[in-house]
Amino acid sequence: FREDPLALSYEMLEARLRTPNNGVNLIDAANRGDWTAFAVGYNGTQQAKHSYDAKLQATYYSILDQGCFPAQSTV
């Protein structure tokens, strides 16, 4: 971790996203834009209590509006 904390952080995040959580494939849910499924997978079934799905969706669109993601190919 001390040698490259950013790289290790990305590796840990990727491992977390690739592991099914609460029966949800987080990467598939994110690719579909299904923020409710993603939030259930990541935060559990009580996610609605804290509106995590709405917060994820709002943050995603805010980042898109800032042009932080490269254009996606439709190939």
C-alpha positions as CSV (number, residue, x, y, z in Angstrom):
1,F,0.0,0.0,0.0
2,R,2.8,2.4,0.8
3,E,4.4,2.0,-2.6
4,D,1.3,2.9,-4.6
5,P,-1.8,3.6,-2.5
6,L,-3.8,4.9,-5.5
7,A,-3.2,1.7,-7.6
8,L,-4.1,-0.5,-4.6
9,S,-7.2,1.5,-3.9
10,Y,-8.4,1.0,-7.5
11,E,-7.6,-2.8,-7.3
12,M,-9.6,-3.0,-4.1
13,L,-12.5,-1.1,-5.6
14,E,-12.5,-3.3,-8.7
15,A,-12.4,-6.5,-6.6
16,R,-15.4,-5.2,-4.5
17,L,-17.3,-4.4,-7.7
18,R,-16.6,-7.7,-9.3
19,T,-17.8,-9.7,-6.3
20,P,-21.6,-10.3,-6.3
21,N,-23.1,-8.6,-3.3
22,N,-26.5,-9.3,-1.9
23,G,-27.1,-11.3,-5.1
24,V,-26.3,-8.3,-7.3
25,N,-23.6,-7.9,-9.9
26,L,-22.6,-4.3,-9.2
27,I,-20.9,-3.8,-12.6
28,D,-23.9,-5.1,-14.5
29,A,-26.2,-2.9,-12.4
30,A,-24.0,0.2,-13.0
31,N,-23.8,-0.5,-16.8
32,R,-27.6,-0.7,-16.9
33,G,-28.0,2.5,-14.9
34,D,-30.0,0.5,-12.3
35,W,-29.0,2.6,-9.3
36,T,-31.5,0.9,-7.0
37,A,-30.0,-2.6,-7.7
38,F,-26.5,-1.2,-7.3
39,A,-27.3,0.4,-4.0
40,V,-29.0,-2.8,-2.7
41,G,-25.9,-4.7,-3.7
42,Y,-23.4,-2.3,-2.2
43,N,-25.3,-1.0,0.8
44,G,-27.8,-3.8,1.5
45,T,-31.6,-4.0,1.5
46,Q,-32.0,-1.0,3.8
47,Q,-30.5,1.4,1.2
48,A,-33.8,3.1,0.5
49,K,-33.9,4.3,4.1
50,H,-30.9,6.6,3.2
51,S,-31.9,7.1,-0.5
52,Y,-28.5,5.8,-1.7
53,D,-29.9,5.0,-5.1
54,A,-31.1,8.5,-5.7
55,K,-27.7,9.9,-4.4
56,L,-25.8,7.6,-6.7
57,Q,-27.9,8.6,-9.7
58,A,-27.6,12.3,-9.0
59,T,-23.8,12.0,-8.5
60,Y,-23.5,10.0,-11.7
61,Y,-25.3,12.6,-13.8
62,S,-23.4,15.4,-12.1
63,I,-20.1,13.8,-13.1
64,L,-21.4,13.3,-16.7
65,D,-22.4,17.0,-16.9
66,Q,-18.9,17.9,-15.9
67,G,-17.5,15.9,-18.9
68,C,-15.4,13.7,-16.6
69,F,-16.1,10.5,-18.7
70,P,-14.8,10.0,-22.2
71,A,-17.3,9.6,-25.0
72,Q,-18.4,6.0,-25.2
73,S,-18.1,4.1,-28.5
74,T,-21.2,2.4,-29.8
75,V,-19.1,-0.2,-31.6
